[in-house]
Amino acid sequence: MKGVYFDREILLEQLTLDVKISININDLIPITVYSRIDAVQTNNNSNDHLRFLFYQLFIKQYCLNSSSILNKNDFIDIIQNYYDLNRKELKLIQEFNNEYNSNKNIFTWFIRDCFIRRMLTQSLLKLDIQILFSLRFFIKDMFKLMIENVSISNQKQNFYSNNSGRYTNGRSTQEQIFYRGQALSKETLFKIKSNLGEILSINNFILASKNRQDSLGFIRKNIPPNDLVYRVLFEMKIPLEYSLQKQRPFIDINYLNDNNKLSNEDVDDNNLYSILFFIGSIFRINTVVFDINNDCWIIQLTLYDEKMNQDFSQVFTFLNDIKRTNTENAIALANLLRQISPNSAEQFYKHLLKKNSESISKLECYRGLGLCSYSKDNSEQALDYFEKALNLKPNDKLIKSSLHNSIGLVYAQQDQIDEALLHFNKALENTSLPLHIACVHHNLALIYSKQEKYEKELEHYQEALKYRTGQLPSYHLQLASLHNNIGIAYSDMHEYDRALTNLRKALDMRLKLLSDTHIDVARSYANIGTVYAKTQEFRMALEYFNKASLLFEKQQQIPQQDIEQLDRNIKIVNDKLRRKTY
């Protein structure tokens, strides 16, 4: 609750302001950051790197390279139902249905303050699969429009505020910088600030200005200081060597305005913006600083070109894989979505089941639906889907192994240990892939830990470590996690020296790979403290518990049970130390 209002006019004024701020935020959301550290962490709460991959794959493979015939009919059906009682919007929808032409008036419809931009933004923000997929025709039409105008746009001198740009063969000979005033949520700003040097994707079409002062003026006029959001100025640099105009284009909208004869009524702040970036444009995060004079954050970005940079080569190898079929791209997209939003993925898998008769596609959909059900703790439904997938008799032993592993996880969730062990062992029989073998051994270790069979638990953790050590770099977060678990197993077996050796290895890796305030670093300190408490070295225990406690205080989100357990441990150790002094 923001406040209690006794004056109706003041309440309406505040509501109007909050709606305006919300619109300014949502106009740019979602922004997704790809962090290389987040991508290799298995126990990380952030799924932003997965969202980054999802949006990029959706735009590139499911919109632009789709072999399906894309048109506006499905979208019209959805929005007519959505705006069923809104006469004004229904009139616009009818006009859109009659007049929209993929060859001439696309930008006019994009720039108008009406349903199409709102529905696009909402579907991108909420991952509303039905609406988002129905808008693929519009994304593809906008891409076609922008590509057709790239060469003309790049030759226009008015990209530069001083009109002094020079061109060689249609390419500018100096860097260009554009500006965008924006409201950002605290969470999004924190994410960007925490990932300098990484890349972000702006997953909507974005308008920007060549005039810095006008953009700052927009912030002052439209985004008053408040507790909901931060005021931000994006400074977006386009490098001289940028070569992806045919993949992720940007164009001068003055050219479009001339040809589409847009009126000032059609476009908000018509004179402010001069450039349009394509949906899914990727930028490197350079700096994030607070400008005290303008009371806003300055975020400096550079348009990213993977042809000129190799530091994210694995990401773009995955996104640009031309060997995948359309069906394989759809399955890859659904699998990413499952890790972000199981409910949305469930819709998508069911849609794919209706469309595809290929057994491999059905098998992947059933497996995906099983994993969605498992993530929602619906064990019976998960088993049903996994069994349907197995009944399709996959020829690929790795797929068969993966299904048995998944069934084992469901039975473990139900505490049916014998059934779980049976399927985990079948999973091992059907795979020779080292990292998959390691995964199954890890799951077996968890089973034996639950049964307090610590020697068996340790045996399987060590097997997992053996296979992962041969496949991963010597410093890797998965290895750190295994050393941590091995240390805890040794501690449970009262082999405290070996426990400390492994827990210190885990801490050393985490300190090298993560920030020194990361939650996993805090947990390593707490685990080492626990071993010292067991060996009655209470001063050492207290030292490590206090280190963990200081880091816990710096976390934005942390499970309450972790805090309570640490507080109990500190109290017990303090009590022991007090007794020793008497």
Helices and strands as residue ranges (DSSP letters): H 8-26, E 31-34, H 36-40, H 48-57, I 58-64, H 73-82, H 87-99, H 106-111, H 115-126, H 129-134, H 136-154, G 157-159, E 167-168, E 171-172, E 176-185, H 186-193, E 199-202, E 206-208, H 212-222, E 229-238, E 250-252, H 253-260, E 275-277, E 281-291, E 296-303, H 313-319, H 326-340, H 342-355, H 359-375, H 379-391, H 397-413, H 417-429, H 434-450, H 454-469, H 477-492, H 496-513, H 519-534, H 538-553, H 560-581
